[in-house]
Every structure is written in structure tokens, then in C-alpha cells.
Amino acid sequence: MNIKEWISEYNEEAMMADGFDDAIIGICERFGNEPVVAYDRDKAIEILMEMVAEGHEEDDEDIRDMAEEYFVYNVIGSYVGENTPVFVSLVPWDDIDE
């Protein structure tokens, strides 16, 4: 079974973000809504950073800024209906005080 087949078991209409398969963390479910694909936001940014870095000589901070800007406007900003995927900011448990 591949990732698309696994996702379709939850929702055949669930959309996936092109190029971000390595950032998939699971399925997001809410009452009253169809399940959608959930991505790790930080991993998605890392994927974009790799894309931006190809052919650019900017430093890591500039590359991260460009990837973040692209992500906000072109990924998060691409709502295409109720089956649009979600991007999750994972809790940085190592940095959280108890």
C-alpha cells in the first residue's frame, strides 16, 4: 500500500500538497468535517529550503526566510475547499518547561 492508498481509506477526496510527501504525519479528523492530510509544518519548510537552496548562494537564514515566505503565500494561502490539507506545528517538548 502506498501513501495515497492509505489516505484514500480515510477520505478519497483528501488533497495532498505536491512535493511534501516526506512531511506527512497522518490524518487530521474533526467533528463535522471529512478527514484531511496532516503535514509537519517544519518539515515542509525544510523541503522548501532544499528547493530554494538549489542554485542560490544566500546564507541559511535568507534561504529559510524565502522558504517561509513561499510557504505562507503559496502553500498555506492555497485553500481549495474542505479537503485542503493542514500543516501542524509540533510542540517542541524538549524546549517546554514542566
PyMOL commands that set and color helices and strands:
alter all, ss='L'
color gray80, all
select helices_A, chain A and resi 3-8+21-23+41-53+60-76+93-95
alter helices_A, ss='H'
color red, helices_A
select strands_A, chain A and resi 24-28+36-40+86-88
alter strands_A, ss='S'
color yellow, strands_A
deselect
rebuild
show_as cartoon
